[in-house]
Amino acid sequence: MASPALLAAVGEVGGDFFKPRTSDTLPCQADTSKLFCFDWARENIDRYGTPTVQHLELVLFSVLIGFAIAFALSLLAHRRVWLRPPLLVATGVLYTIPSIAFFFLLLPITGRGRDTAIIALSAYTLQIIYRNTITGLANVPAAVKDAARGMGLTDRQILWRVELPLATPEIVAGLQIATVSTVAIATLAVFAGGGGLGTLIKTDITFKTNLILAGGIAFLMAIAFGLLLSWIQRRLTPWRRAVTE
C-alpha cells in the first residue's frame, strides 16, 4: 500500500496539472494578447526565406511582362491617336477585376501554379504603365519636337532620342506605382497556387507575429523597389539632377 506522504505528493501534482493556464504560463504563440513573439520570430525566421524568394520572382516577372506589353501598346497608340481611348478602357477593365476573382477565372484555362498568378498580376500593371507612358509622351513640348525635326531627325529618331528621354520621369513613376501595388496584390497569389508570402499568411492568419513578419517583409520589399526605381530614374535623367542641384 502506498504511503500517505506519496499519496499527498501525487495529489499536489494532480492539482497543479488541472489548474487553468494564464497568459503568463501560455506559450507566446498561443497567447492572443501578445502582439509580437520575439523568441518565436528568432527561431522561425528561416521559414520566410523561400516564400520571400517566390514573392520576389512573382513581382519581377509580372512587372517585366506588364511593362513590355504596356510599353508596346503605348508606342502604338502614340502614333495612332485613335487607339488611345479603347486601349485605356481595355486596360482599365482588367484593372477593375477583383484579384481573387481574376485568379479563379484563369484556373480552368491555365491551371493552378505560378503562371496563372503571373498572368493576372501582369494584367494589373497594364493600366498604370500604359497611362503614364502615354501621358509622358503627350507632355513633350511640340516646340522641342519641331526643333528636332528641323535638325533633320526622322520621326523614329525623335521618338527614341527626344520624346522617350523627356517622358522618362512619368514612365518610371508609373512603373513605381505598378511595382509597389504588385508587391501587395501578389500576397493573394496563394489562391492560384502561386506561392509567395501569402502562403504563410493563409497558413496562420490568427497569429499576429506571423502576420507582422510576412507583412513587414512585403512592406520592405515595396520600399526597396521604390528606392531602386527612383535611383534608376535619376541615372536616366541626369539633366533633371543638374537643374535641381
MDAnalysis code that builds the backbone (N, CA, C; Angstrom):
import MDAnalysis as mda
import numpy as np

u = mda.Universe.empty(735, n_residues=245, atom_resindex=np.repeat(np.arange(245), 3), trajectory=True)
u.add_TopologyAttr("name", ["N", "CA", "C"] * 245)
u.add_TopologyAttr("resid", np.arange(1, 246))
u.add_TopologyAttr("resname", ["MET", "ALA", "SER", "PRO", "ALA", "LEU", "LEU", "ALA", "ALA", "VAL", "GLY", "GLU", "VAL", "GLY", "GLY", "ASP", "PHE", "PHE", "LYS", "PRO", "ARG", "THR", "SER", "ASP", "THR", "LEU", "PRO", "CYS", "GLN", "ALA", "ASP", "THR", "SER", "LYS", "LEU", "PHE", "CYS", "PHE", "ASP", "TRP", "ALA", "ARG", "GLU", "ASN", "ILE", "ASP", "ARG", "TYR", "GLY", "THR", "PRO", "THR", "VAL", "GLN", "HIS", "LEU", "GLU", "LEU", "VAL", "LEU", "PHE", "SER", "VAL", "LEU", "ILE", "GLY", "PHE", "ALA", "ILE", "ALA", "PHE", "ALA", "LEU", "SER", "LEU", "LEU", "ALA", "HIS", "ARG", "ARG", "VAL", "TRP", "LEU", "ARG", "PRO", "PRO", "LEU", "LEU", "VAL", "ALA", "THR", "GLY", "VAL", "LEU", "TYR", "THR", "ILE", "PRO", "SER", "ILE", "ALA", "PHE", "PHE", "PHE", "LEU", "LEU", "LEU", "PRO", "ILE", "THR", "GLY", "ARG", "GLY", "ARG", "ASP", "THR", "ALA", "ILE", "ILE", "ALA", "LEU", "SER", "ALA", "TYR", "THR", "LEU", "GLN", "ILE", "ILE", "TYR", "ARG", "ASN", "THR", "ILE", "THR", "GLY", "LEU", "ALA", "ASN", "VAL", "PRO", "ALA", "ALA", "VAL", "LYS", "ASP", "ALA", "ALA", "ARG", "GLY", "MET", "GLY", "LEU", "THR", "ASP", "ARG", "GLN", "ILE", "LEU", "TRP", "ARG", "VAL", "GLU", "LEU", "PRO", "LEU", "ALA", "THR", "PRO", "GLU", "ILE", "VAL", "ALA", "GLY", "LEU", "GLN", "ILE", "ALA", "THR", "VAL", "SER", "THR", "VAL", "ALA", "ILE", "ALA", "THR", "LEU", "ALA", "VAL", "PHE", "ALA", "GLY", "GLY", "GLY", "GLY", "LEU", "GLY", "THR", "LEU", "ILE", "LYS", "THR", "ASP", "ILE", "THR", "PHE", "LYS", "THR", "ASN", "LEU", "ILE", "LEU", "ALA", "GLY", "GLY", "ILE", "ALA", "PHE", "LEU", "MET", "ALA", "ILE", "ALA", "PHE", "GLY", "LEU", "LEU", "LEU", "SER", "TRP", "ILE", "GLN", "ARG", "ARG", "LEU", "THR", "PRO", "TRP", "ARG", "ARG", "ALA", "VAL", "THR", "GLU"])
u.atoms.positions = np.array([
    [0.852, -1.200, 0.000],
    [0.000, 0.000, 0.000],
    [0.885, 1.246, 0.000],
    [0.457, 2.273, -0.782],
    [1.240, 3.497, -0.858],
    [1.182, 4.263, 0.438],
    [2.254, 4.908, 0.739],
    [2.335, 5.665, 1.987],
    [1.504, 6.940, 1.880],
    [1.057, 7.469, 2.998],
    [0.287, 8.730, 2.975],
    [1.072, 9.888, 2.382],
    [2.402, 9.910, 2.584],
    [3.215, 11.002, 2.040],
    [3.229, 10.975, 0.515],
    [3.302, 9.727, -0.041],
    [3.307, 9.602, -1.501],
    [1.975, 10.024, -2.101],
    [0.887, 9.600, -1.445],
    [-0.442, 9.991, -1.944],
    [-0.636, 11.500, -1.887],
    [-0.095, 12.120, -0.861],
    [-0.207, 13.574, -0.749],
    [0.562, 14.265, -1.860],
    [1.739, 13.734, -2.208],
    [2.543, 14.316, -3.279],
    [1.835, 14.183, -4.622],
    [1.235, 12.994, -4.854],
    [0.500, 12.794, -6.103],
    [-0.674, 13.751, -6.199],
    [-1.333, 13.981, -5.103],
    [-2.459, 14.904, -5.097],
    [-2.036, 16.317, -5.427],
    [-0.867, 16.721, -4.930],
    [-0.375, 18.056, -5.237],
    [-0.060, 18.210, -6.718],
    [0.572, 17.142, -7.308],
    [0.870, 17.179, -8.745],
    [-0.405, 17.256, -9.554],
    [-1.377, 16.457, -9.200],
    [-2.639, 16.461, -9.938],
    [-3.345, 17.788, -9.843],
    [-3.289, 18.388, -8.676],
    [-3.932, 19.687, -8.518],
    [-3.299, 20.754, -9.355],
    [-1.964, 20.766, -9.414],
    [-1.275, 21.746, -10.248],
    [-1.548, 21.520, -11.715],
    [-1.658, 20.245, -12.098],
    [-1.825, 19.928, -13.516],
    [-3.145, 20.460, -14.064],
    [-4.181, 20.400, -13.253],
    [-5.505, 20.785, -13.737],
    [-5.833, 22.245, -13.483],
    [-4.856, 23.014, -13.003],
    [-5.097, 24.442, -12.840],
    [-5.157, 25.127, -14.205],
    [-6.106, 26.068, -14.410],
    [-6.162, 26.785, -15.695],
    [-4.899, 27.604, -15.921],
    [-4.410, 27.594, -17.183],
    [-3.181, 28.324, -17.517],
    [-3.519, 29.789, -17.783],
    [-2.672, 30.655, -17.342],
    [-2.849, 32.098, -17.548],
    [-1.978, 32.560, -18.694],
    [-2.092, 33.848, -19.049],
    [-1.284, 34.399, -20.144],
    [0.200, 34.353, -19.819],
    [0.527, 34.276, -18.531],
    [1.938, 34.227, -18.145],
    [2.563, 32.858, -18.364],
    [1.715, 31.796, -18.325],
    [2.242, 30.446, -18.479],
    [2.006, 29.872, -19.863],
    [1.220, 30.539, -20.729],
    [0.967, 30.053, -22.083],
    [2.177, 30.306, -22.981],
    [2.412, 29.434, -23.980],
    [3.432, 29.758, -24.988],
    [3.047, 31.046, -25.716],
    [4.029, 31.790, -26.172],
    [3.757, 33.101, -26.768],
    [2.787, 32.997, -27.934],
    [2.990, 31.978, -28.825],
    [2.133, 31.876, -29.995],
    [0.700, 31.465, -29.675],
    [0.478, 30.986, -28.439],
    [-0.871, 30.611, -28.033],
    [-1.562, 31.722, -27.258],
    [-0.831, 32.764, -26.930],
    [-1.371, 33.874, -26.161],
    [-1.770, 34.991, -27.125],
    [-3.066, 35.137, -27.357],
    [-3.559, 36.109, -28.334],
    [-3.365, 37.550, -27.887],
    [-3.043, 37.760, -26.614],
    [-2.839, 39.127, -26.138],
    [-1.457, 39.658, -26.504],
    [-0.538, 38.778, -26.873],
    [0.820, 39.198, -27.239],
    [0.828, 39.700, -28.674],
    [1.381, 40.893, -28.892],
    [1.432, 41.453, -30.241],
    [2.539, 40.822, -31.079],
    [3.696, 40.565, -30.466],
    [4.820, 40.022, -31.217],
    [5.648, 39.118, -30.321],
    [5.990, 37.940, -30.832],
    [6.791, 36.960, -30.088],
    [8.215, 36.974, -30.638],
    [9.105, 37.654, -29.948],
    [10.470, 37.799, -30.436],
    [11.215, 36.462, -30.459],
    [11.011, 35.636, -29.444],
    [11.693, 34.339, -29.409],
    [11.239, 33.454, -30.564],
    [9.935, 33.429, -30.808],
    [9.415, 32.622, -31.909],
    [9.943, 33.139, -33.243],
    [9.967, 34.454, -33.403],
    [10.448, 35.053, -34.657],
    [11.908, 34.688, -34.897],
    [12.719, 34.753, -33.846],
    [14.140, 34.432, -33.992],
    [14.351, 32.962, -34.364],
    [13.544, 32.092, -33.818],
    [13.707, 30.663, -34.069],
    [13.104, 30.209, -35.396],
    [12.167, 30.968, -35.934],
    [11.437, 30.531, -37.131],
    [11.597, 31.459, -38.328],
    [12.529, 32.408, -38.251],
    [12.679, 33.365, -39.346],
    [13.072, 32.682, -40.651],
    [13.719, 31.510, -40.562],
    [14.147, 30.811, -41.776],
    [12.970, 30.312, -42.600],
    [11.792, 30.188, -41.980],
    [10.614, 29.743, -42.728],
    [10.220, 30.740, -43.814],
    [10.643, 31.984, -43.671],
    [10.210, 33.050, -44.581],
    [11.150, 33.225, -45.769],
    [12.225, 32.459, -45.826],
    [13.197, 32.611, -46.903],
    [12.639, 32.234, -48.260],
    [12.169, 30.990, -48.399],
    [11.641, 30.520, -49.691],
    [10.411, 31.305, -50.142],
    [9.412, 31.551, -49.276],
    [8.275, 32.379, -49.710],
    [8.676, 33.780, -50.152],
    [9.705, 34.362, -49.517],
    [10.159, 35.691, -49.921],
    [10.751, 35.661, -51.323],
    [11.555, 34.637, -51.617],
    [12.130, 34.490, -52.963],
    [11.019, 34.281, -53.986],
    [10.027, 33.452, -53.656],
    [8.899, 33.226, -54.564],
    [8.139, 34.531, -54.816],
    [7.946, 35.310, -53.764],
    [7.237, 36.587, -53.896],
    [8.021, 37.538, -54.780],
    [9.310, 37.568, -54.588],
    [10.166, 38.432, -55.407],
    [10.090, 38.043, -56.875],
    [10.103, 36.756, -57.162],
    [10.014, 36.288, -58.544],
    [8.673, 36.648, -59.160],
    [7.602, 36.493, -58.397],
    [6.275, 36.856, -58.904],
    [6.235, 38.330, -59.309],
    [6.766, 39.184, -58.462],
    [6.746, 40.619, -58.732],
    [7.602, 40.958, -59.952],
    [8.815, 40.427, -59.998],
    [9.727, 40.754, -61.092],
    [9.180, 40.299, -62.439],
    [8.744, 39.050, -62.527],
    [8.232, 38.533, -63.803],
    [6.966, 39.279, -64.228],
    [6.083, 39.538, -63.287],
    [4.821, 40.202, -63.619],
    [5.047, 41.621, -64.115],
    [5.904, 42.366, -63.421],
    [6.157, 43.754, -63.799],
    [6.897, 43.829, -65.130],
    [7.868, 42.955, -65.339],
    [8.608, 42.967, -66.609],
    [7.695, 42.647, -67.789],
    [6.859, 41.633, -67.633],
    [5.927, 41.269, -68.712],
    [4.916, 42.392, -68.933],
    [4.366, 42.919, -67.840],
    [3.394, 44.006, -67.960],
    [3.998, 45.239, -68.596],
    [5.241, 45.564, -68.220],
    [5.892, 46.733, -68.800],
    [6.120, 46.554, -70.291],
    [6.563, 45.369, -70.710],
    [6.813, 45.116, -72.132],
    [5.531, 45.289, -72.949],
    [4.430, 44.745, -72.440],
    [3.160, 44.839, -73.168],
    [2.639, 46.277, -73.165],
    [2.628, 46.918, -71.985],
    [2.096, 48.278, -71.882],
    [2.935, 49.268, -72.674],
    [4.259, 49.080, -72.669],
    [5.130, 49.989, -73.417],
    [4.878, 49.860, -74.916],
    [4.716, 48.629, -75.390],
    [4.426, 48.418, -76.815],
    [3.080, 49.037, -77.199],
    [2.073, 48.862, -76.348],
    [0.766, 49.466, -76.615],
    [0.843, 50.990, -76.613],
    [1.670, 51.536, -75.733],
    [1.812, 52.993, -75.651],
    [2.443, 53.556, -76.919],
    [3.470, 52.899, -77.407],
    [4.113, 53.367, -78.637],
    [3.151, 53.271, -79.817],
    [2.347, 52.197, -79.838],
    [1.374, 52.044, -80.916],
    [0.319, 53.151, -80.857],
    [-0.180, 53.423, -79.650],
    [-1.210, 54.450, -79.505],
    [-0.640, 55.853, -79.692],
    [0.658, 56.007, -79.468],
    [1.272, 57.326, -79.649],
    [1.273, 57.722, -81.125],
    [1.422, 56.763, -81.996],
    [1.420, 57.038, -83.435],
    [0.017, 57.004, -84.021],
    [-0.867, 56.257, -83.412],
    [-2.252, 56.153, -83.873],
    [-3.158, 56.617, -82.738],
    [-3.437, 57.897, -82.743],
    [-4.130, 58.528, -81.624],
    [-5.497, 57.909, -81.378],
    [-6.148, 57.414, -82.420],
    [-7.493, 56.859, -82.258],
    [-7.495, 55.593, -81.396],
    [-6.326, 54.992, -81.192],
    [-6.249, 53.787, -80.363],
    [-6.179, 54.095, -78.865],
    [-5.895, 55.318, -78.507],
    [-5.688, 55.639, -77.090],
    [-6.909, 55.354, -76.222],
    [-8.107, 55.883, -76.573],
    [-9.271, 55.617, -75.707],
    [-9.610, 54.131, -75.566],
    [-9.711, 53.358, -76.667],
    [-10.064, 51.947, -76.479],
    [-9.036, 51.159, -75.679],
    [-7.751, 51.443, -75.864],
    [-6.730, 50.745, -75.095],
    [-6.787, 51.140, -73.623],
    [-7.091, 52.408, -73.361],
    [-7.217, 52.863, -71.981],
    [-8.398, 52.178, -71.294],
    [-9.495, 52.045, -72.022],
    [-10.676, 51.374, -71.468],
    [-10.386, 49.891, -71.239],
    [-9.737, 49.247, -72.213],
    [-9.462, 47.815, -72.100],
    [-8.563, 47.511, -70.900],
    [-7.485, 48.277, -70.748],
    [-6.600, 48.052, -69.603],
    [-7.289, 48.416, -68.291],
    [-8.175, 49.413, -68.349],
    [-8.917, 49.797, -67.151],
    [-9.879, 48.715, -66.696],
    [-10.520, 48.032, -67.649],
    [-11.433, 46.940, -67.307],
    [-10.673, 45.813, -66.609],
    [-9.505, 45.475, -67.119],
    [-8.694, 44.436, -66.481],
    [-8.313, 44.832, -65.061],
    [-8.031, 46.114, -64.868],
    [-7.593, 46.583, -63.561],
    [-8.711, 46.540, -62.523],
    [-9.964, 46.635, -62.973],
    [-11.081, 46.679, -62.028],
    [-11.561, 45.294, -61.613],
    [-11.080, 44.238, -62.262],
    [-11.499, 42.881, -61.878],
    [-10.904, 42.551, -60.506],
    [-11.711, 42.123, -59.544],
    [-11.153, 41.736, -58.239],
    [-10.093, 40.652, -58.391],
    [-9.008, 40.779, -57.654],
    [-7.845, 39.910, -57.856],
    [-8.167, 38.435, -57.650],
    [-8.850, 38.107, -56.561],
    [-9.159, 36.695, -56.300],
    [-10.066, 36.151, -57.394],
    [-11.046, 36.954, -57.838],
    [-11.926, 36.515, -58.927],
    [-11.135, 36.292, -60.210],
    [-10.148, 37.162, -60.470],
    [-9.305, 37.027, -61.652],
    [-8.549, 35.700, -61.619],
    [-8.001, 35.364, -60.451],
    [-7.274, 34.103, -60.314],
    [-8.187, 32.908, -60.606],
    [-9.384, 32.925, -60.040],
    [-10.294, 31.801, -60.223],
    [-10.816, 31.719, -61.663],
    [-10.947, 32.870, -62.334],
    [-11.363, 32.852, -63.737],
    [-10.303, 32.202, -64.630],
    [-9.023, 32.377, -64.261],
    [-7.936, 31.818, -65.060],
    [-7.660, 30.347, -64.768],
    [-8.067, 29.874, -63.594],
    [-7.733, 28.500, -63.194],
    [-8.178, 27.442, -64.203],
    [-9.411, 27.510, -64.762],
    [-9.800, 26.481, -65.742],
    [-8.971, 26.528, -67.027],
    [-8.351, 27.674, -67.306],
    [-7.596, 27.835, -68.557],
    [-6.123, 27.503, -68.365],
    [-5.531, 28.068, -67.341],
    [-4.086, 27.910, -67.146],
    [-3.722, 26.973, -66.004],
    [-4.711, 26.575, -65.180],
    [-4.426, 25.672, -64.080],
    [-3.786, 26.375, -62.893],
    [-3.654, 25.649, -61.782],
    [-3.033, 26.208, -60.595],
    [-1.521, 26.285, -60.765],
    [-0.933, 27.352, -60.248],
    [0.509, 27.479, -60.316],
    [0.942, 28.914, -60.518],
    [2.240, 29.092, -60.648],
    [2.818, 30.431, -60.750],
    [2.420, 31.127, -62.035],
    [2.236, 30.379, -63.135],
    [1.893, 31.006, -64.416],
    [0.571, 31.769, -64.324],
    [-0.408, 31.159, -63.668],
    [-1.708, 31.819, -63.508],
    [-1.569, 33.108, -62.709],
    [-0.792, 33.055, -61.643],
    [-0.588, 34.251, -60.820],
    [0.109, 35.346, -61.613],
    [1.114, 35.001, -62.394],
    [1.867, 35.992, -63.160],
    [0.992, 36.636, -64.231],
    [0.149, 35.849, -64.886],
    [-0.742, 36.405, -65.913],
    [-1.663, 37.460, -65.306],
    [-2.280, 37.131, -64.169],
    [-3.193, 38.077, -63.524],
    [-2.449, 39.313, -63.020],
    [-1.315, 39.108, -62.385],
    [-0.552, 40.239, -61.859],
    [-0.040, 41.142, -62.976],
    [0.360, 40.557, -64.091],
    [0.809, 41.361, -65.232],
    [-0.325, 42.219, -65.773],
    [-1.526, 41.658, -65.808],
    [-2.675, 42.412, -66.317],
    [-2.958, 43.641, -65.466],
    [-2.711, 43.536, -64.159],
    [-2.968, 44.670, -63.279],
    [-1.974, 45.810, -63.482],
    [-0.822, 45.538, -64.040],
    [0.169, 46.599, -64.258],
    [-0.087, 47.387, -65.543],
    [-0.870, 46.838, -66.455],
    [-1.020, 47.446, -67.782],
    [-1.597, 48.853, -67.715],
    [-2.677, 49.019, -66.962],
    [-3.362, 50.314, -66.916],
    [-2.431, 51.412, -66.415],
    [-1.709, 51.149, -65.351],
    [-0.868, 52.187, -64.742],
    [0.290, 52.558, -65.662],
    [0.982, 51.561, -66.172],
    [2.152, 51.830, -67.017],
    [1.724, 52.453, -68.342],
    [0.664, 51.935, -68.942],
    [0.184, 52.468, -70.221],
    [-0.230, 53.930, -70.087],
    [-0.996, 54.237, -69.059],
    [-1.495, 55.607, -68.876],
    [-0.352, 56.582, -68.640],
    [0.602, 56.196, -67.802],
    [1.718, 57.102, -67.515],
    [2.629, 57.298, -68.717],
    [2.829, 56.248, -69.487],
    [3.679, 56.375, -70.670],
    [3.040, 57.276, -71.711],
    [1.749, 57.096, -71.943],
    [1.028, 57.960, -72.884],
    [1.054, 59.407, -72.414],
    [0.858, 59.610, -71.121],
    [0.873, 60.967, -70.577],
    [2.248, 61.612, -70.738],
    [3.290, 60.857, -70.458],
    [4.644, 61.386, -70.594],
    [4.971, 61.771, -72.023],
    [4.597, 60.938, -72.970],
    [4.860, 61.239, -74.379],
    [4.039, 62.430, -74.851],
    [2.813, 62.540, -74.362],
    [1.952, 63.659, -74.778],
    [2.425, 64.988, -74.201],
    [3.148, 64.939, -73.087],
    [3.595, 66.178, -72.441],
    [4.897, 66.738, -73.010],
    [5.492, 66.042, -73.973],
    [6.701, 66.567, -74.610],
    [6.321, 67.809, -75.421],
    [6.938, 68.940, -75.186],
    [6.562, 70.175, -75.904],
    [6.695, 70.024, -77.422],
    [5.724, 70.555, -78.133],
    [5.756, 70.493, -79.597],
    [6.942, 71.260, -80.155],
    [7.345, 72.321, -79.477],
    [8.480, 73.114, -79.961],
    [9.770, 72.296, -79.952],
    [9.902, 71.433, -78.957],
    [11.093, 70.575, -78.887],
    [11.115, 69.599, -80.054],
    [9.964, 69.029, -80.362],
    [9.895, 68.083, -81.484],
    [10.124, 68.803, -82.814],
    [9.587, 69.997, -82.946],
    [9.806, 70.765, -84.178],
    [11.285, 71.109, -84.352],
    [11.946, 71.452, -83.256],
    [13.379, 71.764, -83.329],
    [14.178, 70.528, -83.736],
    [13.799, 69.362, -83.197],
    [14.493, 68.128, -83.566],
    [14.247, 67.785, -85.030],
    [13.039, 68.028, -85.474],
    [12.716, 67.758, -86.878],
    [13.465, 68.728, -87.793],
    [13.629, 69.953, -87.328],
    [14.369, 70.929, -88.122],
    [15.852, 70.582, -88.221],
    [16.355, 69.807, -87.265],
    [17.749, 69.364, -87.297],
    [17.946, 68.136, -88.175],
    [16.851, 67.663, -88.797],
    [16.953, 66.547, -89.718],
    [16.664, 65.188, -89.125],
    [16.177, 65.124, -87.893],
    [15.865, 63.835, -87.284],
    [14.560, 63.283, -87.853],
    [14.510, 61.976, -88.041],
    [13.295, 61.317, -88.501],
    [12.343, 61.137, -87.329],
    [11.114, 60.740, -87.632],
    [10.135, 60.522, -86.566],
    [10.615, 59.453, -85.579],
    [11.233, 58.400, -86.081],
    [11.732, 57.347, -85.190],
    [12.851, 57.874, -84.308],
    [13.736, 58.654, -84.876],
    [14.828, 59.218, -84.085],
    [14.304, 60.198, -83.036],
    [13.295, 60.964, -83.409],
    [12.701, 61.897, -82.455],
    [12.079, 61.129, -81.286],
    [11.431, 60.008, -81.603],
    [10.806, 59.200, -80.551],
    [11.841, 58.704, -79.547],
    [12.926, 58.104, -80.044],
    [13.897, 57.454, -79.157],
    [14.913, 58.425, -78.553],
    [15.195, 59.524, -79.260],
    [16.225, 60.446, -78.762],
    [15.666, 61.659, -78.043],
    [14.400, 61.974, -78.292],
    [13.831, 63.186, -77.705],
    [12.619, 62.865, -76.818],
    [11.598, 62.239, -77.397],
    [10.340, 62.051, -76.670],
    [10.474, 61.099, -75.483],
    [11.034, 59.918, -75.721],
    [11.146, 58.948, -74.631],
    [12.051, 59.427, -73.496],
    [13.208, 60.028, -73.792],
    [14.009, 60.558, -72.668],
    [13.268, 61.600, -71.841],
    [12.529, 62.505, -72.520],
    [11.795, 63.529, -71.786],
    [10.595, 62.943, -71.038],
    [10.075, 61.825, -71.510],
    [8.924, 61.181, -70.848],
    [9.352, 60.195, -69.769],
    [10.654, 60.013, -69.595],
    [11.160, 59.015, -68.640],
    [10.628, 59.203, -67.218],
    [10.580, 60.422, -66.657],
    [10.060, 60.566, -65.291],
    [8.651, 60.021, -65.128],
    [7.755, 60.310, -66.084],
    [6.388, 59.802, -65.990],
    [6.353, 58.285, -66.163],
    [7.181, 57.764, -67.056],
    [7.204, 56.312, -67.279],
    [7.681, 55.587, -66.029],
    [8.762, 56.078, -65.433],
    [9.295, 55.424, -64.234],
    [8.334, 55.581, -63.061],
    [7.641, 56.714, -62.979],
    [6.653, 56.898, -61.917],
    [5.542, 55.861, -62.027],
    [5.080, 55.610, -63.248],
    [4.078, 54.576, -63.451],
    [4.602, 53.200, -63.095],
    [5.863, 52.962, -63.437],
    [6.484, 51.676, -63.115],
    [6.610, 51.503, -61.602],
    [6.909, 52.579, -60.897],
    [6.991, 52.515, -59.430],
    [5.644, 52.138, -58.826],
    [4.591, 52.817, -59.259],
    [3.257, 52.542, -58.714],
    [2.850, 51.108, -59.023],
    [3.098, 50.672, -60.256],
    [2.730, 49.313, -60.652],
    [3.497, 48.279, -59.839],
    [4.773, 48.528, -59.593],
    [5.593, 47.564, -58.857],
    [5.152, 47.464, -57.405],
    [4.951, 48.593, -56.752],
    [4.542, 48.588, -55.349],
    [3.184, 47.918, -55.183],
    [2.247, 48.223, -56.072],
    [0.923, 47.594, -55.981],
    [0.997, 46.096, -56.252],
    [1.911, 45.675, -57.127],
    [2.067, 44.251, -57.414],
    [2.610, 43.506, -56.209],
    [3.508, 44.138, -55.451],
    [4.018, 43.519, -54.225],
    [2.857, 43.197, -53.281],
    [1.907, 44.108, -53.179],
    [0.766, 43.897, -52.292],
    [-0.189, 42.838, -52.843],
    [-0.535, 42.949, -54.124],
    [-1.505, 42.019, -54.703],
    [-0.938, 40.615, -54.783],
    [0.374, 40.484, -54.893],
    [0.995, 39.161, -55.017],
    [0.788, 38.300, -53.780],
    [0.442, 38.909, -52.639],
    [0.158, 38.100, -51.454],
    [-1.091, 37.241, -51.647],
    [-1.930, 37.610, -52.611],
    [-3.144, 36.836, -52.893],
    [-2.896, 35.731, -53.914],
    [-1.675, 35.639, -54.439],
    [-1.362, 34.610, -55.426],
    [-1.473, 33.211, -54.845],
    [-1.536, 33.104, -53.526],
    [-1.689, 31.795, -52.893],
    [-2.981, 31.114, -53.324],
    [-4.007, 31.892, -53.649],
    [-5.284, 31.306, -54.072],
    [-5.201, 30.691, -55.469],
    [-4.143, 31.038, -56.213],
    [-3.920, 30.428, -57.525],
    [-2.803, 29.396, -57.466],
    [-2.283, 29.137, -56.274],
    [-1.180, 28.198, -56.143],
    [0.138, 28.784, -56.579],
    [0.256, 30.127, -56.499],
    [1.465, 30.779, -56.980],
    [2.556, 30.938, -55.945],
    [2.285, 30.562, -54.690],
    [3.294, 30.692, -53.646],
    [3.433, 32.133, -53.182],
    [4.584, 32.446, -52.610],
    [4.837, 33.788, -52.111],
    [4.506, 33.914, -50.635],
    [4.579, 35.122, -50.143],
    [4.348, 35.383, -48.726],
    [2.904, 35.115, -48.313],
    [2.006, 35.105, -49.280],
    [0.612, 34.818, -48.963],
    [0.392, 33.430, -48.410],
    [1.278, 32.480, -48.744],
    [1.136, 31.120, -48.209],
    [1.289, 31.112, -46.694],
    [2.217, 31.911, -46.177],
    [2.421, 31.987, -44.733],
    [1.254, 32.689, -44.048],
    [0.748, 33.736, -44.683],
    [-0.384, 34.462, -44.106],
    [-1.616, 33.572, -44.041],
    [-1.854, 32.813, -45.098],
    [-3.020, 31.935, -45.141],
    [-2.879, 30.781, -44.160],
    [-1.662, 30.288, -43.964],
    [-1.440, 29.149, -43.076],
    [-1.830, 29.464, -41.644],
    [-1.482, 30.641, -41.160],
    [-1.792, 31.004, -39.768],
    [-2.146, 32.482, -39.708],
    [-3.362, 32.774, -40.107],
    [-3.788, 34.172, -40.210],
    [-4.143, 34.768, -38.858],
    [-4.282, 33.921, -37.818],
    [-4.639, 34.420, -36.496],
    [-3.418, 34.729, -35.631],
    [-2.243, 34.308, -36.074],
    [-1.018, 34.511, -35.292],
    [-0.414, 35.859, -35.676],
    [-0.449, 36.820, -34.747],
    [-0.045, 38.186, -35.051],
    [1.420, 38.279, -35.476],
    [2.276, 37.521, -34.830],
    [3.701, 37.580, -35.169],
    [3.933, 37.163, -36.605],
    [3.238, 36.130, -37.045],
    [3.358, 35.666, -38.425],
    [2.895, 36.742, -39.399],
    [1.782, 37.393, -39.080],
    [1.258, 38.447, -39.958],
    [2.212, 39.638, -40.021],
    [2.791, 39.994, -38.878],
    [3.710, 41.136, -38.848],
    [4.970, 40.826, -39.648],
    [5.493, 39.608, -39.513],
    [6.710, 39.244, -40.238],
    [6.458, 39.204, -41.742],
    [5.395, 38.510, -42.182],
    [5.102, 38.405, -43.606],
    [4.758, 39.765, -44.200],
    [3.924, 40.526, -43.492],
    [3.578, 41.851, -43.979],
    [4.761, 42.804, -43.967],
    [5.617, 42.683, -42.950],
    [6.796, 43.529, -42.876],
    [7.774, 43.270, -44.009],
    [7.952, 41.989, -44.358],
    [8.837, 41.655, -45.481],
    [8.293, 42.240, -46.781],
    [6.981, 42.116, -46.996],
    [6.369, 42.695, -48.198],
    [6.512, 44.218, -48.203],
    [6.355, 44.838, -47.054],
    [6.488, 46.295, -46.933],
    [7.909, 46.735, -47.279],
    [8.897, 46.050, -46.727],
    [10.292, 46.387, -47.013],
    [10.632, 46.135, -48.482],
    [10.043, 45.096, -49.064],
    [10.269, 44.806, -50.474],
    [9.726, 45.936, -51.348],
    [8.546, 46.439, -51.005],
    [7.958, 47.546, -51.764],
    [8.825, 48.804, -51.657],
    [9.319, 49.090, -50.459],
    [10.191, 50.252, -50.283],
    [11.476, 50.096, -51.090],
    [12.051, 48.895, -51.070],
    [13.293, 48.659, -51.808],
    [13.095, 48.863, -53.305],
    [11.997, 48.360, -53.835],
    [11.711, 48.553, -55.256],
    [11.514, 50.037, -55.574],
    [10.800, 50.744, -54.703],
    [10.581, 52.161, -54.934],
    [11.877, 52.954, -54.958],
    [12.772, 52.673, -54.018],
    [14.060, 53.364, -53.972],
    [14.925, 53.005, -55.174],
    [14.894, 51.738, -55.567],
    [15.687, 51.306, -56.725],
    [15.232, 52.007, -57.995],
    [13.927, 52.098, -58.193],
    [13.408, 52.747, -59.397],
    [13.660, 54.254, -59.363],
    [13.629, 54.849, -58.189],
    [13.965, 56.275, -58.081],
    [15.418, 56.510, -58.475],
    [16.297, 55.613, -58.041],
    [17.711, 55.728, -58.404],
    [17.897, 55.557, -59.912],
    [17.182, 54.598, -60.505],
    [17.270, 54.383, -61.951],
    [16.791, 55.622, -62.703],
    [15.719, 56.233, -62.231],
    [15.213, 57.443, -62.884],
    [16.246, 58.559, -62.840],
    [16.902, 58.718, -61.711],
    [17.925, 59.759, -61.602],
    [19.097, 59.488, -62.537],
    [19.434, 58.238, -62.710],
    [20.531, 57.890, -63.610],
    [20.156, 58.100, -65.074],
    [18.876, 57.893, -65.400],
    [18.435, 58.038, -66.783],
    [18.134, 59.486, -67.157],
    [17.964, 60.341, -66.170],
    [17.652, 61.752, -66.450],
    [18.655, 62.663, -65.747],
    [19.907, 62.645, -66.164],
    [20.925, 63.473, -65.483],
    [20.662, 64.956, -65.614],
    [19.966, 65.393, -66.673],
    [19.691, 66.817, -66.831],
    [18.749, 67.353, -65.753],
    [17.841, 66.508, -65.273],
    [16.958, 66.929, -64.187],
    [17.733, 67.056, -62.883],
    [18.691, 66.161, -62.671],
    [19.510, 66.228, -61.471],
    [20.366, 67.492, -61.478],
    [20.865, 67.859, -62.654],
    [21.691, 69.069, -62.745],
    [20.881, 70.314, -62.452],
    [19.616, 70.339, -62.874],
    [18.767, 71.507, -62.625],
    [18.472, 71.659, -61.140],
    [18.146, 70.527, -60.449],
    [17.815, 70.593, -59.030],
    [19.030, 70.937, -58.183],
    [20.204, 70.555, -58.631],
    [21.421, 70.862, -57.894],
    [21.872, 72.298, -58.149],
])
